[in-house]
Amino acid sequence: MKLYYKPGACSLASHIMLYEIGADFEIEAVDTVAGQTERGQNYRDINANGYVPSLETDGGEHLSEGVAILQFLADSNPERAYSPAPGSVERARLQQFLNFAAAELHKAWGPLFADGSSDAEKQAAQTKVATKLDYLETVLADDRDFLVGNQFSVADAYVFVLVNWANFKAIDLATWPKLAAYTARIANRPSTKSAFVAEGLAQ
């Protein structure tokens, strides 16, 4: 498999899971502004939307959209990734948190990373992000280690990456102690450390 990624972007969640499941894979960085991979290929020939992640499967198929890739990795490797049975409440819970991450938390960050956002737009975005972090703090209030079934899952990988962006935007996670501990717990997983090193985010 091959993962097309941008260092520290949402594609990091898929990168973490590839290590988590022990996949045989390679990575290729993408300059989403220039629209090129590090090997000089037009990235829109791989993903017409031009953003990361994209995953080339062992069968040569190209998948896009982080949630779809994460679910594919989990379902293809149930012995290494928590993948509740379709139709179960736990499966619905997994989808719940994946969709929250994509549609709520990820989207809320947008103005803080977009060029040209006004100060007012950035302030509004910070407030919105904080409300999403408030929600996650309530979820973790029962002292669970992970979001679903108390087992590490693709939902945790995705939520971790999005929450970790707080460290780049001067948002102090100490305001949310349960969430801060959760984030630190996932940061210490071997799969997370490996992905960080591979993307040049840590040594």
Secondary structure, DSSP 4 states (H G I P E B T S, - for coil): -EEEE-TTSTHHHHHHHHHHTT---EEEEEETTTTEETTS-BGGGT-TT--S-EEE-TTS-EEESHHHHHHHHHHH-TTTS--PPTTSHHHHHHHHHHHHIIIIIIHHHHHHHSTT--HHHHHHHHHHHHHHHHHHHHHGGG--SSSBTTB--HHHHHHHHHHHGGGGTT--GGGSHHHHHHHHHHHTSHHHHHHHHHTTS--
